[in-house]
Amino acid sequence: MKNKKMLFTGASGFIGNNIKPILSLSYDIKTLGMASTDDYFLNLGNEVPDLKEKFDIILHAAGKAHTVPKTKEENKVFFDINFQGTKNLCLALEKTGVPSSFIFLSTVAVYGLEFGDYINEDYPLNGDTPYALSKIKAEDYLIDWCRVNGVLLSIIRPSLIAGPNPPGNLGKMINGIKTGLYLSISGGKARKSVLMVQDIANLIPLLAKKGGIYNVCDTEQPTFRDLEILISKQLGKPNPISIPIWIAKYLAKIGDFVGSKSPICTSKFDKITKSLTFSNEKIRLALDWEPINVLHNFKIK
């Protein structure tokens, strides 16, 4: 029986499309966002929604990511959506009645790291991009707002997210292997934390009861080569050829001049050759949760 009412912001995005069908089995869900199918259709960054009912759980996944701003106006959009949008949502909740639980999807980008191993939640929030800073401001606001209003707050910081047709860097890897423009460097030894998108749905009932601030990722930290082989097999493509690191450095410098169409540049080189992994120990112990194994379950379509 669906006896809990949930407001789900950003339900039409990659995460929402994958987890809403799962959550709908347990919750009475209303959605808020910019899709024509949303129950509350509005730009949360620009206006305070007029909610018609009180909700038990808020799942706030609406946000802006996966782009690099080039102007002050583009920078501002991150803060409008990720920070001001959060404030506008909370203002609306104050009018209709605050929920018992608020779950916010943040990001590991708040740590501001390009490399590191098993980073935990005690690491300082040094992120300095508009994306990271806007999420940090939203986290800080929610910590205060939930404390004042007696709302149980959960903040999850997902790593790279895997699922059907993923966006972001994983999507770029898939497209690169598909088109033959992907370069494996020095055997693809660097490791990255990855999370199966379905795991977010699996965590919601646990978070709604417990609260807390957590990194979320698979316990197994796959190498780039692990992911390359998995993706190549599913696409029916040969495994990408691995080039020596000195050649990759040379090509990256050329790529800096060529621009975005180049398969490699200095920033991409650093991300491909340096490990960046996060610890999920805190959430596993606190919620008695075990993540889905990405290498055993990731399907690109």
C-alpha positions in Angstrom: 0.0 0.0 0.0 1.3 3.4 -1.0 0.9 5.4 2.2 3.8 7.8 1.8 3.5 10.9 -0.5 6.7 11.9 -2.2 7.5 15.0 -4.2 10.2 14.2 -6.8 12.0 17.1 -8.4 14.0 16.5 -11.6 12.2 13.2 -12.2 12.5 13.6 -16.0 16.3 13.5 -16.0 18.6 10.5 -16.4 18.4 9.5 -12.7 14.7 10.1 -12.5 13.8 8.1 -15.6 15.6 5.1 -14.2 14.5 5.2 -10.5 10.9 6.6 -10.7 9.4 3.3 -11.9 11.0 1.6 -8.9 9.9 4.2 -6.4 6.4 4.3 -7.8 5.9 0.8 -6.5 6.2 2.0 -2.9 5.3 5.7 -2.9 2.6 8.0 -4.2 4.7 10.3 -6.3 4.1 13.8 -7.7 6.8 15.3 -9.9 8.1 18.8 -10.3 10.2 20.1 -13.1 10.4 21.3 -16.7 8.9 18.2 -18.5 5.4 18.4 -19.9 4.6 15.2 -17.9 5.4 16.8 -14.5 2.6 17.3 -12.1 4.1 20.7 -11.2 5.5 22.3 -14.3 7.8 25.2 -13.6 11.4 26.4 -13.6 12.3 25.9 -9.9 15.3 28.3 -10.3 13.0 31.2 -11.2 9.9 30.8 -9.1 8.5 29.4 -5.9 6.1 26.5 -6.7 2.5 26.6 -5.5 2.1 23.2 -4.0 -1.4 21.9 -3.5 -0.6 19.3 -0.9 1.7 18.3 1.9 4.3 15.6 1.3 6.0 13.1 3.6 9.2 12.8 1.6 11.0 15.2 -0.7 13.5 13.7 -3.2 15.3 16.7 -4.7 17.2 15.6 -7.8 16.6 18.7 -10.0 19.8 20.4 -10.9 22.3 21.5 -13.5 25.4 19.5 -14.4 27.5 18.1 -17.2 28.4 21.4 -18.8 31.4 23.8 -18.5 30.2 27.4 -18.3 32.0 29.9 -20.5 30.3 33.2 -19.4 29.2 34.8 -16.2 25.6 34.2 -17.4 26.2 30.5 -17.8 27.9 30.5 -14.3 24.8 32.1 -12.8 22.5 29.4 -14.2 24.2 26.8 -11.9 23.4 28.9 -8.8 19.9 29.7 -10.1 19.0 26.0 -10.5 21.1 24.2 -7.9 21.0 26.8 -5.0 18.1 29.2 -5.6 16.0 26.4 -6.8 16.6 24.6 -3.5 15.6 27.7 -1.5 12.5 28.2 -3.6 11.5 24.6 -3.0 11.9 25.0 0.8 9.9 28.3 0.7 7.0 26.4 -0.9 7.2 23.6 1.7 7.0 26.1 4.5 3.6 27.2 3.1 2.1 23.7 2.7 3.7 22.0 5.6 7.3 20.6 5.9 8.0 17.0 5.2 9.3 14.4 7.6 12.2 13.6 5.4 14.2 15.6 2.8 16.6 13.7 0.5 19.0 15.8 -1.6 21.2 14.5 -4.5 24.5 16.4 -4.3 27.8 15.2 -5.9 31.3 14.1 -5.1 32.4 17.2 -7.1 31.9 19.2 -3.8 35.3 17.8 -2.7 37.0 19.5 -5.7 39.4 16.6 -6.3 40.9 15.5 -9.6 42.6 12.5 -8.0 42.8 10.6 -4.7 41.9 7.3 -3.1 38.9 6.3 -1.0 38.0 9.9 -0.1 35.5 9.9 2.8 32.9 12.4 4.0 35.3 14.1 6.4 37.3 15.6 3.5 36.9 19.4 3.2 34.5 20.7 0.5 37.1 22.4 -1.7 35.1 22.3 -5.0 35.5 25.6 -6.8 33.6 25.1 -10.1 30.1 26.7 -10.4 28.6 23.2 -10.2 30.4 22.3 -7.0 30.0 25.7 -5.3 26.3 25.8 -6.1 25.8 22.3 -4.6 27.9 23.2 -1.5 25.7 26.3 -1.0 22.6 24.1 -1.4 23.9 21.6 1.1 24.7 24.3 3.7 21.2 25.9 3.2 19.4 22.5 3.7 21.4 21.6 6.8 20.2 24.8 8.4 16.7 24.7 7.0 16.1 21.1 8.1 17.5 21.7 11.5 15.2 24.7 12.1 12.2 23.0 10.7 12.7 19.6 12.3 13.1 17.7 9.1 15.3 14.6 8.7 17.9 15.4 6.1 19.8 13.0 3.8 22.5 14.3 1.5 24.0 11.8 -0.9 27.0 12.5 -3.0 27.0 10.1 -6.0 30.1 9.3 -7.9 30.1 8.6 -11.7 26.7 7.1 -12.4 26.1 4.1 -14.7 22.9 3.1 -16.3 21.2 3.0 -19.7 22.6 5.7 -22.0 24.4 7.6 -19.3 25.3 11.3 -19.6 28.6 12.9 -18.6 32.0 11.3 -18.8 30.8 7.7 -19.0 28.5 8.7 -21.9 31.5 10.3 -23.6 33.5 7.1 -23.1 30.8 5.0 -24.7 30.5 7.4 -27.7 34.2 7.4 -28.1 34.5 3.6 -28.2 31.5 3.5 -30.5 33.0 5.9 -33.0 36.6 4.7 -32.7 37.9 7.9 -31.2 38.6 6.6 -27.7 42.2 6.2 -26.6 43.2 3.9 -23.8 46.3 5.2 -22.0 49.0 3.1 -20.4 46.8 0.1 -20.0 43.9 2.0 -18.4 45.1 1.4 -14.8 43.5 4.4 -13.2 40.5 3.6 -11.0 37.2 5.5 -10.8 34.2 5.1 -8.4 31.0 4.3 -10.2 27.4 3.8 -9.0 24.6 1.9 -10.6 21.7 4.3 -11.0 19.2 1.8 -9.5 21.1 1.9 -6.2 19.7 5.4 -5.6 16.2 4.0 -5.7 17.2 1.2 -3.3 18.6 3.8 -0.9 15.6 6.0 -0.6 13.6 4.0 1.9 16.7 3.6 4.1 17.6 7.3 3.9 14.0 8.4 4.7 14.3 6.6 8.1 17.9 7.4 9.0 19.2 10.6 7.4 22.9 11.6 7.1 25.5 12.8 4.7 27.0 10.0 2.5 29.2 9.2 -0.5 27.5 6.6 -2.6 29.4 4.3 -5.0 30.1 0.7 -5.7 32.5 -1.0 -3.3 34.5 -2.3 -6.3 36.4 0.5 -7.9 36.8 -0.5 -11.6 39.7 0.5 -13.7 39.3 2.4 -16.9 40.3 -0.9 -18.7 37.6 -2.8 -16.9 35.0 -0.3 -18.2 36.6 -0.2 -21.7 36.4 -4.0 -22.0 32.8 -4.1 -20.7 31.6 -1.3 -23.0 33.5 -2.7 -26.1 32.0 -6.1 -25.6 28.4 -4.7 -25.4 29.0 -2.6 -28.5 30.6 -5.4 -30.5 33.8 -3.4 -30.9 37.4 -4.4 -30.4 39.0 -3.3 -27.1 40.6 0.1 -27.5 44.3 0.1 -28.3 46.4 1.3 -25.4 49.0 3.9 -26.2 52.1 4.7 -24.0 51.7 7.6 -21.6 54.4 9.7 -23.4 52.5 9.6 -26.7 49.2 10.5 -24.8 50.9 13.6 -23.3 52.0 14.7 -26.7 48.6 14.2 -28.2 46.9 16.0 -25.3 49.0 19.1 -26.0 47.9 19.0 -29.6 44.4 18.5 -28.4 44.5 21.7 -26.4 44.9 23.6 -29.6 42.4 21.6 -31.6 39.6 22.1 -29.1 36.6 20.1 -28.0 36.5 17.8 -31.0 39.9 16.2 -30.0 39.6 12.8 -28.3 42.1 13.9 -25.8 43.4 17.2 -24.2 45.3 18.0 -21.0 42.2 17.9 -18.7 41.0 14.7 -20.2 44.5 13.2 -19.9 44.6 13.9 -16.2 41.2 12.3 -15.6 42.1 9.2 -17.6 45.5 8.6 -16.0 44.8 9.5 -12.3 42.6 7.4 -10.0 39.8 9.1 -8.1 37.9 6.9 -5.7 35.5 7.5 -2.8 34.8 5.5 0.3 31.2 4.1 0.8 32.0 2.7 4.2 29.9 5.2 6.1 26.7 4.5 4.3 27.2 0.8 4.2 27.6 0.7 8.0 24.9 3.2 8.8 22.2 1.8 6.6 23.3 -1.8 6.3 23.4 -1.4 2.5 25.4 -3.1 -0.1 25.7 -1.6 -3.6 25.0 -3.3 -6.9 28.2 -4.5 -8.6 28.7 -2.2 -11.6 30.9 -4.5 -13.7 28.3 -7.4 -13.3 25.2 -5.3 -14.0 26.0 -2.3 -16.2 24.1 -2.4 -19.5 24.7 0.6 -21.7 21.2 0.4 -23.3 
